[in-house]
Amino acid sequence: MSPAQQRGLALWAALLSAVVCLGFLPVSRLVSVLILLAVLGLAAAFWYVASRRAEQNDTLYLDDLPEATYRQPVVLVCGDLPLAWPQQSQVLTVTQGCWIRVEDFQDLEQMARQVLWQRPGWGRQLSVMISVCPQKHADSERLTSRLLALRWQISQLRKETGHSVPLVLSAQAGSSMMSDLLWQAAIPGEGVRVWRESTAPCSIAAWVTTGGAAVMQQQVLMNNLMSWFHQHVKAVFMDENPDVPAIAPAAVLWGMGPILAGSLASSAWTAWLTHHTALQQVAGWQPVGTDSTVISPLPDFVLPLLPEGRELTPRGRAWRCAFGLFMLAAIAALLSSGWNNRQLLHRVSFDIARYDRIPMDDYGPKAGAFAVLREDAVQLDDQARNGVPVRMSLGLYQGERLRLTVLEAMRSYVPPPPPPKPKPKPVPKIVRLDSMSLFDSGKAVLKTGSTKMLVNSLVGIKAKPGWLIVVAGHTDNTGNAQLNQTLSLERAAAVRDWMRDTGDVPESCFAVQGYGASRPIATNDTPEGRALNRRVEISLVPQANACQIPGKPSASSQDDDASQHNGE
């Protein structure tokens, strides 16, 4: 994908992350913002790493690569490359595929990463061909070490890309008796076939039968090349190794053509041929100097046998990535919405169950549970009227069903009865007696005819435990205040004495007070007002331990006995 497509995908991912984090996640808004910032920071870090990797890969940029939509096989060629590569560029595109040369100083795995960075869709169509020319190697052990390194790189490449990366093994030898290039290929399921530029592919038997003695000699040399290659090359990739998995080649090629330049006078191939054929000299086979002209074409016929690409175009991959990000966001939103609805269902169901468990006559807890249900009903009613919240939407909302259940539970509520009215506090009963009807002016002795009036007026004033009989005398403001005070006290005492003696009431039931003219109930400026102020007031006042009647417990002792009885 192009940098513009990558930036577009990054913005699309950021937008989807914001929608999911701020609209659906079942966490608080602060936690949602923190998660969103973490996701954006992670995306920025990946962007930075990708940019750095792009800068590093720019140093190995390959020119002349086919377009990203190219779907034919792409083969990395390494090993003993032809000295005369058909063109200056490392990339050679032919009708049936693309060859990419890997120089000796370049790393196969690094070259593959570079190709896949420039063309990410080529992973499936990428293959590797290792070419070995026995005439260029004097040390078999050094060759084995080099091939083991390539085996390791191919195995690592398969792990990194996740693709099979087929391997093609190729052996090329030069002979002065060859005028054109001869290939023999071993392909799984097809056996060994002969490939030449001028003729159609055929079996070895058909080729030898029609070729005569010269072809027979060439086949003898080819058979020896096959034997050497199997022992020194193919076995290196197929032998069991605990550190590196075996790599079975998709095809094995043996090529023989005109004299190869750069051949060694004493090579591994020379030693093999001399040892196995008992020939010291092979006509037309001995290697020549480096000034010979060499043209060694690549085996284009093997390209149709290698896998082709089926990847999407860069724009298609971008759309697929965008759709994949959308699906991930949709799944996250659905899961979050489902969880939010589950939490709502769990909370309201718990409130209803708690309300049902509390007895109706347990008024306090029942009223509290009813208040919680009322809050739930208000919330659900608001969602029904104003729309479902985004975090509970996507077709998973359960509030409507819960609202009806909550309303049904609330209908069963019976409010507690009103509290009983408080009992009025006892108000002392006050009896007002006219002093002039009881006493002569300036006197504190009861008149002879006042007894009947006292009896009629004091019918409701009865002595009882816990109540004190208060007798208070009052005068007008006429005369000396001190004398009025004494007179009011003596008149109150006279009334007390009459009540005590007449009703056989203990002394402890009375309290005598004289206020003189200090508490008028009317104005003293008129004769009528002064007549009202001249009075004796008798009232019952609650007081603990008052009026101790002999032989009966006091009111306070009765209350103590009752409390002790209840405690027992």
C-alpha positions as CSV (number, residue, x, y, z in Angstrom):
1,M,0.0,0.0,0.0
2,S,1.1,3.5,-0.7
3,P,1.9,6.0,2.1
4,A,-1.3,7.8,1.4
5,Q,-3.3,4.6,1.8
6,Q,-1.5,3.9,5.0
7,R,-2.3,7.3,6.4
8,G,-5.9,6.9,5.4
9,L,-6.1,3.6,7.2
10,A,-4.5,5.2,10.3
11,L,-7.1,7.9,10.3
12,W,-9.9,5.4,9.8
13,A,-8.6,3.3,12.7
14,A,-8.3,6.4,14.9
15,L,-11.9,7.4,14.1
16,L,-13.2,3.9,14.8
17,S,-11.3,3.7,18.1
18,A,-12.7,7.1,19.2
19,V,-16.3,5.9,18.4
20,V,-15.9,2.6,20.3
21,C,-14.0,4.0,23.3
22,L,-16.2,7.1,23.8
23,G,-19.5,5.7,22.8
24,F,-19.6,2.0,23.8
25,L,-17.0,0.9,26.3
26,P,-18.6,0.0,29.7
27,V,-16.2,2.2,31.7
28,S,-16.2,5.7,32.9
29,R,-15.5,8.6,30.5
30,L,-12.0,9.2,32.1
31,V,-11.0,5.6,31.6
32,S,-12.4,5.6,28.0
33,V,-10.3,8.7,27.2
34,L,-7.2,7.0,28.7
35,I,-7.8,3.9,26.6
36,L,-8.2,6.0,23.5
37,L,-5.0,7.8,24.1
38,A,-3.2,4.5,24.6
39,V,-4.5,3.1,21.4
40,L,-3.6,6.3,19.5
41,G,-0.1,6.2,21.1
42,L,0.3,2.6,20.0
43,A,-0.7,3.4,16.5
44,A,1.7,6.3,16.4
45,A,4.5,4.1,17.6
46,F,3.7,1.6,14.8
47,W,3.7,4.4,12.3
48,Y,7.1,5.6,13.5
49,V,8.5,2.0,13.3
50,A,7.1,1.6,9.8
51,S,8.6,4.9,8.7
52,R,12.0,4.0,10.0
53,R,11.8,0.6,8.3
54,A,10.9,2.4,5.1
55,E,13.9,4.7,5.4
56,Q,16.1,1.7,5.9
57,N,14.6,-0.2,3.0
58,D,15.1,2.8,0.7
59,T,18.8,2.1,0.7
60,L,18.1,-1.2,-1.2
61,Y,15.4,0.1,-3.5
62,L,15.0,-2.1,-6.6
63,D,14.3,-0.5,-9.9
64,D,12.4,-2.0,-12.8
65,L,10.1,-4.1,-10.6
66,P,6.8,-4.9,-12.3
67,E,3.7,-3.1,-11.1
68,A,2.0,-4.1,-7.8
69,T,-0.7,-5.8,-9.8
70,Y,1.8,-8.3,-11.3
71,R,0.7,-11.8,-10.5
72,Q,3.2,-14.1,-12.3
73,P,5.9,-16.0,-10.4
74,V,8.8,-14.0,-9.0
75,V,12.0,-15.9,-8.4
76,L,15.0,-14.8,-6.4
77,V,18.1,-16.2,-8.1
78,C,21.2,-16.7,-5.9
79,G,24.3,-18.8,-6.0
80,D,26.6,-19.2,-9.0
81,L,24.9,-16.6,-11.3
82,P,25.7,-16.3,-15.0
83,L,28.5,-14.0,-15.6
84,A,26.6,-12.4,-18.5
85,W,23.3,-11.3,-16.9
86,P,21.0,-10.3,-19.8
87,Q,20.7,-6.7,-18.6
88,Q,22.2,-4.2,-16.2
89,S,19.3,-4.2,-13.7
90,Q,19.0,-6.9,-11.2
91,V,15.4,-7.4,-12.3
92,L,14.7,-9.4,-15.4
93,T,11.0,-9.7,-16.5
94,V,10.2,-12.3,-19.1
95,T,6.9,-13.5,-20.6
96,Q,6.2,-16.1,-18.0
97,G,7.6,-14.5,-14.8
98,C,10.2,-12.3,-13.2
99,W,13.8,-13.1,-12.2
100,I,15.6,-11.1,-9.5
101,R,19.4,-11.5,-9.1
102,V,20.8,-11.7,-5.6
103,E,24.5,-10.8,-5.7
104,D,27.1,-12.7,-3.6
105,F,27.5,-9.7,-1.3
106,Q,23.7,-9.5,-0.7
107,D,21.7,-11.4,1.8
108,L,18.8,-13.6,0.5
109,E,16.5,-12.9,3.4
110,Q,17.2,-9.2,3.3
111,M,16.5,-9.1,-0.5
112,A,13.2,-10.9,0.0
113,R,12.2,-8.4,2.7
114,Q,13.0,-5.6,0.4
115,V,10.9,-7.1,-2.4
116,L,8.0,-7.7,-0.1
117,W,8.3,-4.2,1.3
118,Q,8.0,-2.7,-2.2
119,R,5.4,-5.2,-3.3
120,P,3.5,-6.5,-0.2
121,G,1.2,-8.6,-2.3
122,W,3.9,-10.8,-3.8
123,G,4.3,-13.1,-0.8
124,R,2.5,-16.0,-2.4
125,Q,4.2,-15.8,-5.8
126,L,7.7,-15.5,-4.4
127,S,10.2,-18.4,-5.0
128,V,13.9,-19.0,-4.6
129,M,16.3,-20.6,-7.1
130,I,19.8,-21.7,-6.0
131,S,22.1,-22.2,-8.9
132,V,25.3,-24.2,-8.4
133,C,28.1,-24.6,-11.0
134,P,30.4,-27.5,-9.9
135,Q,33.3,-26.1,-12.0
136,K,33.5,-23.0,-9.8
137,H,34.1,-24.8,-6.5
138,A,37.3,-26.4,-5.4
139,D,36.3,-27.0,-1.8
140,S,33.2,-29.1,-1.2
141,E,33.0,-28.3,2.5
142,R,33.0,-24.6,1.8
143,L,30.2,-25.1,-0.7
144,T,28.2,-27.1,2.0
145,S,28.6,-24.3,4.5
146,R,27.3,-21.8,2.0
147,L,24.3,-23.9,1.1
148,L,23.5,-24.5,4.8
149,A,23.4,-20.7,5.3
150,L,21.0,-20.4,2.4
151,R,18.9,-23.2,3.9
152,W,18.7,-21.2,7.2
153,Q,17.7,-18.0,5.4
154,I,15.0,-19.7,3.4
155,S,13.5,-21.3,6.6
156,Q,13.5,-17.9,8.3
157,L,11.9,-16.3,5.3
158,R,9.1,-18.8,5.4
159,K,8.5,-18.0,9.0
160,E,8.4,-14.3,8.5
161,T,6.2,-14.2,5.5
162,G,3.9,-17.1,6.3
163,H,4.2,-18.4,2.7
164,S,5.7,-21.6,1.4
165,V,8.4,-19.9,-0.7
166,P,9.2,-22.8,-3.0
167,L,12.8,-23.8,-3.6
168,V,14.3,-24.6,-7.1
169,L,17.7,-26.3,-7.2
170,S,19.7,-25.8,-10.3
171,A,23.1,-27.2,-11.5
172,Q,24.9,-25.8,-14.5
173,A,28.0,-27.3,-16.1
174,G,29.9,-26.2,-19.2
175,S,31.1,-28.4,-22.1
176,S,32.8,-27.5,-25.3
177,M,30.9,-30.1,-27.2
178,M,27.6,-28.3,-26.4
179,S,26.4,-25.8,-29.0
180,D,23.1,-24.9,-27.2
181,L,21.7,-25.1,-23.8
182,L,20.3,-28.4,-22.5
183,W,18.1,-28.7,-19.4
184,Q,16.9,-31.8,-17.7
185,A,14.3,-31.2,-14.9
186,A,13.0,-33.5,-12.2
187,I,9.5,-32.3,-11.3
188,P,7.5,-34.2,-8.6
189,G,4.9,-36.3,-10.3
190,E,6.3,-36.0,-13.7
191,G,9.8,-37.7,-13.5
192,V,12.8,-36.3,-15.4
193,R,12.2,-34.5,-18.7
194,V,14.5,-33.0,-21.2
195,W,14.1,-29.3,-22.2
196,R,15.9,-27.7,-25.1
197,E,15.4,-24.4,-26.9
198,S,14.8,-25.9,-30.3
199,T,12.5,-28.8,-29.4
200,A,9.6,-29.6,-27.3
201,P,10.2,-31.3,-23.9
202,C,10.6,-35.1,-24.0
203,S,11.7,-38.0,-21.9
204,I,15.3,-39.0,-21.5
205,A,14.7,-42.3,-23.3
206,A,13.2,-40.5,-26.3
207,W,16.1,-38.0,-26.4
208,V,18.8,-40.6,-26.2
209,T,17.1,-42.8,-28.8
210,T,16.9,-40.0,-31.4
211,G,20.3,-38.4,-30.6
212,G,22.9,-41.1,-31.3
213,A,26.4,-41.5,-29.8
214,A,26.9,-37.8,-29.2
215,V,23.7,-37.6,-27.1
216,M,24.7,-40.8,-25.3
217,Q,28.0,-39.2,-24.2
218,Q,26.2,-36.0,-23.1
219,Q,23.8,-38.1,-21.1
220,V,26.6,-39.9,-19.4
221,L,28.0,-36.6,-18.3
222,M,24.6,-35.4,-17.3
223,N,24.0,-38.5,-15.2
224,N,27.3,-37.8,-13.4
225,L,26.2,-34.2,-12.9
226,M,23.0,-35.5,-11.4
227,S,24.9,-37.8,-9.0
228,W,27.3,-35.1,-7.9
229,F,24.4,-32.7,-7.4
230,H,22.3,-35.1,-5.3
231,Q,25.2,-35.8,-3.0
232,H,26.7,-32.3,-2.6
233,V,23.7,-30.0,-3.0
234,K,20.3,-31.6,-2.7
235,A,21.4,-33.7,0.4
236,V,22.4,-30.4,2.2
237,F,18.7,-29.3,2.0
238,M,17.1,-32.7,2.7
239,D,19.3,-34.1,5.5
240,E,17.8,-34.0,9.0
241,N,19.0,-31.1,11.2
242,P,17.6,-30.3,14.6
243,D,18.2,-26.6,14.2
244,V,16.9,-26.1,10.6
245,P,13.9,-27.8,9.1
246,A,14.5,-29.8,5.9
247,I,13.5,-28.0,2.6
248,A,12.2,-30.2,-0.2
249,P,12.8,-28.6,-3.5
250,A,9.8,-28.0,-5.7
251,A,12.0,-28.8,-8.8
252,V,15.6,-29.9,-9.5
253,L,17.2,-28.7,-12.7
254,W,20.4,-29.8,-14.4
255,G,21.8,-27.7,-17.2
256,M,24.6,-28.2,-19.7
257,G,25.7,-25.7,-22.2
258,P,28.6,-23.9,-23.9
259,I,31.8,-23.4,-22.0
260,L,31.4,-21.5,-18.7
261,A,33.9,-18.8,-18.1
262,G,35.5,-18.5,-14.7
263,S,35.9,-22.2,-14.3
264,L,38.7,-23.6,-12.1
265,A,41.4,-25.8,-13.5
266,S,41.0,-28.1,-10.5
267,S,37.4,-28.1,-9.3
268,A,35.2,-30.4,-7.3
269,W,33.5,-31.4,-10.5
270,T,36.8,-32.3,-12.1
271,A,37.7,-34.5,-9.2
272,W,34.3,-36.2,-9.2
273,L,34.4,-36.8,-12.9
274,T,37.9,-38.2,-12.9
275,H,37.1,-40.5,-9.9
276,H,33.8,-41.9,-11.1
277,T,34.6,-42.2,-14.8
278,A,38.3,-43.2,-14.6
279,L,39.0,-40.5,-17.2
280,Q,41.8,-38.1,-16.8
281,Q,40.8,-36.1,-19.8
282,V,37.3,-35.6,-21.2
283,A,37.2,-34.3,-24.7
284,G,35.7,-30.9,-24.9
285,W,34.9,-30.8,-21.2
286,Q,38.0,-29.4,-19.5
287,P,37.4,-25.9,-18.3
288,V,39.0,-23.0,-20.1
289,G,40.1,-19.6,-19.1
290,T,37.9,-16.6,-18.1
291,D,38.2,-15.0,-21.5
292,S,35.6,-17.3,-23.1
293,T,32.3,-16.0,-24.1
294,V,29.4,-17.3,-22.0
295,I,25.7,-17.0,-22.5
296,S,23.7,-19.0,-20.0
297,P,20.0,-18.3,-20.2
298,L,17.7,-18.8,-17.2
299,P,15.3,-21.8,-17.2
300,D,12.2,-19.9,-18.1
301,F,10.3,-23.2,-18.7
302,V,10.2,-23.7,-14.9
303,L,8.2,-20.5,-14.2
304,P,4.8,-21.9,-15.1
305,L,5.4,-24.6,-12.5
306,L,5.8,-22.1,-9.7
307,P,2.9,-20.5,-7.8
308,E,1.3,-17.3,-9.1
309,G,-0.1,-14.5,-7.0
310,R,-3.7,-14.2,-6.0
311,E,-3.4,-11.2,-3.8
312,L,-5.5,-8.2,-4.1
313,T,-4.4,-4.9,-5.6
314,P,-3.0,-2.3,-3.2
315,R,-6.3,-0.5,-3.3
316,G,-8.1,-3.7,-2.7
317,R,-5.9,-4.5,0.2
318,A,-6.5,-1.1,1.6
319,W,-10.3,-1.6,1.3
320,R,-10.0,-5.0,2.9
321,C,-8.0,-3.6,5.8
322,A,-10.5,-0.8,6.2
323,F,-13.3,-3.3,6.2
324,G,-11.4,-5.5,8.7
325,L,-10.9,-2.5,11.0
326,F,-14.6,-1.7,10.7
327,M,-15.5,-5.3,11.6
328,L,-13.2,-5.3,14.6
329,A,-14.8,-2.0,15.8
330,A,-18.3,-3.4,15.2
331,I,-17.5,-6.5,17.2
332,A,-16.1,-4.4,20.0
333,A,-19.1,-2.1,19.9
334,L,-21.5,-5.1,19.9
335,L,-19.7,-6.8,22.8
336,S,-19.7,-3.5,24.8
337,S,-23.4,-2.8,24.0
338,G,-24.3,-6.3,25.1
339,W,-22.3,-5.9,28.3
340,N,-23.9,-2.5,29.1
341,N,-27.4,-4.0,28.6
342,R,-26.4,-7.0,30.7
343,Q,-25.4,-4.6,33.5
344,L,-28.7,-2.7,33.2
345,L,-30.6,-5.9,33.3
346,H,-28.7,-7.2,36.3
347,R,-29.0,-3.9,38.3
348,V,-32.8,-3.5,37.7
349,S,-33.5,-7.1,38.4
350,F,-31.6,-6.9,41.6
351,D,-33.6,-3.8,42.6
352,I,-36.9,-5.6,41.9
353,A,-35.8,-8.7,43.8
354,R,-34.7,-6.6,46.8
355,Y,-38.0,-4.8,46.7
356,D,-40.0,-8.1,46.6
357,R,-38.0,-9.6,49.5
358,I,-38.9,-6.7,52.0
359,P,-42.2,-7.2,53.8
360,M,-44.8,-4.6,53.1
361,D,-45.2,-3.8,56.8
362,D,-41.4,-3.1,57.1
363,Y,-42.2,0.5,56.2
364,G,-38.7,2.1,56.2
365,P,-36.7,-0.4,54.1
366,K,-39.7,-0.9,51.8
367,A,-39.9,2.9,51.2
368,G,-36.2,3.0,50.4
369,A,-36.5,0.1,47.9
370,F,-39.5,1.8,46.3
371,A,-37.5,5.0,45.9
372,V,-34.7,3.0,44.1
373,L,-37.4,1.5,41.8
374,R,-38.8,4.9,41.1
375,E,-35.3,6.1,40.0
376,D,-35.0,3.1,37.7
377,A,-38.4,3.9,36.2
378,V,-37.5,7.5,35.6
379,Q,-34.3,6.5,33.9
380,L,-36.0,3.9,31.7
381,D,-38.9,6.3,30.9
382,D,-36.4,8.9,29.8
383,Q,-34.6,6.5,27.5
384,A,-38.0,5.4,26.1
385,R,-39.0,9.0,25.4
386,N,-35.7,10.6,24.3
387,G,-34.1,7.6,22.6
388,V,-31.8,4.7,23.5
389,P,-28.3,5.7,24.5
390,V,-25.6,4.8,22.0
391,R,-23.7,2.6,24.4
392,M,-26.8,0.3,24.7
393,S,-28.0,0.5,21.1
394,L,-27.3,-1.8,18.1
395,G,-30.5,-3.7,18.6
396,L,-29.6,-5.1,22.0
397,Y,-31.5,-2.7,24.3
398,Q,-33.5,-4.4,27.1
399,G,-34.9,-1.3,28.8
400,E,-38.4,-1.4,27.4
401,R,-39.0,-4.9,28.8
402,L,-37.5,-3.8,32.2
403,R,-39.6,-0.7,32.3
404,L,-42.9,-2.6,32.3
405,T,-41.6,-5.0,35.0
406,V,-40.5,-2.1,37.2
407,L,-43.9,-0.4,36.8
408,E,-45.7,-3.6,37.7
409,A,-43.7,-4.0,40.8
410,M,-44.3,-0.3,41.8
411,R,-48.1,-0.8,41.5
412,S,-48.0,-3.3,44.4
413,Y,-46.6,-0.7,46.8
414,V,-48.7,0.2,49.8
415,P,-47.6,3.4,51.5
416,P,-47.2,3.3,55.3
417,P,-50.0,4.6,57.4
418,P,-49.7,8.2,58.6
419,P,-47.9,8.6,61.9
420,P,-50.2,8.9,65.0
421,K,-51.0,12.3,66.2
422,P,-49.0,13.3,69.2
423,K,-50.9,13.3,72.5
424,P,-51.4,16.9,73.7
425,K,-49.3,17.7,76.7
426,P,-51.5,18.1,79.8
427,V,-52.2,21.7,80.4
428,P,-52.5,22.6,84.1
429,K,-56.1,23.3,85.1
430,I,-56.4,26.8,86.6
431,V,-59.2,27.8,88.9
432,R,-59.4,31.6,89.6
433,L,-61.2,32.7,92.7
434,D,-62.2,36.3,93.4
435,S,-60.4,37.4,96.5
436,M,-63.2,39.8,97.5
437,S,-65.6,36.9,97.5
438,L,-63.4,34.9,99.9
439,F,-61.8,37.6,102.1
440,D,-62.6,40.9,103.5
441,S,-60.5,43.9,102.3
442,G,-57.0,43.7,103.7
443,K,-57.8,40.4,105.5
444,A,-56.4,36.9,105.0
445,V,-59.2,35.0,106.8
446,L,-61.9,33.2,104.8
447,K,-65.4,34.6,105.1
448,T,-68.1,32.5,106.7
449,G,-70.1,32.2,103.5
450,S,-67.1,31.4,101.2
451,T,-67.1,27.7,101.9
452,K,-69.9,26.8,99.5
453,M,-68.1,28.8,96.7
454,L,-64.8,26.9,97.4
455,V,-66.6,23.5,97.3
456,N,-68.3,24.3,93.9
457,S,-65.1,25.8,92.3
458,L,-62.6,23.1,93.4
459,V,-64.6,20.0,92.3
460,G,-61.9,19.2,89.5
461,I,-58.9,19.9,91.7
462,K,-58.1,16.5,93.3
463,A,-54.9,15.4,94.8
464,K,-53.1,12.5,93.0
465,P,-49.5,11.3,92.8
466,G,-47.2,13.1,90.4
467,W,-49.3,16.3,90.5
468,L,-48.7,19.3,92.6
469,I,-51.5,21.6,93.8
470,V,-50.2,25.1,93.4
471,V,-52.1,27.9,95.3
472,A,-51.0,31.4,94.2
473,G,-52.3,34.7,95.6
474,H,-52.4,37.9,93.6
475,T,-53.4,41.6,94.5
476,D,-53.8,44.8,92.6
477,N,-51.3,47.6,92.8
478,T,-53.2,49.6,95.4
479,G,-51.2,50.2,98.6
480,N,-47.7,49.1,99.7
481,A,-46.1,46.5,97.4
482,Q,-44.5,44.6,100.3
483,L,-47.8,44.5,102.2
484,N,-49.6,43.3,99.0
485,Q,-46.9,40.5,98.7
486,T,-47.5,39.4,102.2
487,L,-51.2,39.6,101.9
488,S,-51.3,37.5,98.7
489,L,-49.1,34.8,100.3
490,E,-51.3,34.7,103.5
491,R,-54.5,34.4,101.4
492,A,-53.0,31.5,99.4
493,A,-52.0,29.8,102.6
494,A,-55.6,30.2,103.9
495,V,-57.0,28.5,100.9
496,R,-54.4,25.8,101.1
497,D,-55.3,25.2,104.8
498,W,-59.0,24.9,104.0
499,M,-58.3,22.4,101.2
500,R,-55.9,20.4,103.3
501,D,-58.3,20.2,106.3
502,T,-61.4,19.7,104.3
503,G,-60.1,17.0,101.8
504,D,-57.7,15.3,104.2
505,V,-54.9,16.1,101.6
506,P,-51.2,15.7,102.8
507,E,-49.1,18.9,103.1
508,S,-46.8,17.6,100.4
509,C,-49.5,18.0,97.8
510,F,-49.5,21.8,98.0
511,A,-47.2,24.6,97.0
512,V,-48.2,28.1,98.2
513,Q,-47.0,31.2,96.3
514,G,-47.7,35.0,96.7
515,Y,-47.0,37.2,93.8
516,G,-48.6,40.4,95.0
517,A,-49.3,42.8,92.1
518,S,-46.4,41.4,89.9
519,R,-48.6,39.3,87.6
520,P,-51.7,41.2,86.7
521,I,-54.2,39.8,84.2
522,A,-55.9,43.1,83.6
523,T,-55.1,46.8,83.8
524,N,-55.0,48.3,87.2
525,D,-56.2,51.7,85.9
526,T,-59.8,50.8,86.2
527,P,-61.9,49.4,89.0
528,E,-62.9,46.4,86.9
529,G,-59.3,45.6,86.1
530,R,-58.2,45.9,89.7
531,A,-61.1,43.6,90.7
532,L,-59.8,40.9,88.2
533,N,-56.3,41.2,89.5
534,R,-57.4,40.5,93.1
535,R,-57.6,36.8,92.9
536,V,-56.4,33.4,94.1
537,E,-55.4,30.8,91.4
538,I,-55.4,27.1,92.1
539,S,-53.8,24.8,89.4
540,L,-52.4,21.2,89.0
541,V,-48.8,21.1,87.8
542,P,-47.0,17.8,86.9
543,Q,-44.0,17.2,89.2
544,A,-42.1,14.0,90.0
545,N,-42.4,12.8,93.6
546,A,-45.2,15.3,94.3
547,C,-48.2,14.6,96.5
548,Q,-46.9,11.6,98.4
549,I,-50.1,10.0,99.7
550,P,-49.3,7.7,102.7
551,G,-49.4,4.0,101.8
552,K,-49.3,4.6,98.0
553,P,-46.1,4.6,95.8
554,S,-45.3,7.8,93.9
555,A,-45.7,8.1,90.2
556,S,-42.0,7.9,89.6
557,S,-41.7,4.7,91.6
558,Q,-44.6,3.2,89.7
559,D,-42.8,4.0,86.4
560,D,-39.6,2.5,87.6
561,D,-41.4,-0.7,88.7
562,A,-43.1,-0.9,85.3
563,S,-39.8,-0.5,83.5
564,Q,-38.2,-3.2,85.6
565,H,-41.1,-5.5,85.0
566,N,-40.8,-5.0,81.2
567,G,-37.0,-5.6,81.4
568,E,-37.6,-8.9,83.2
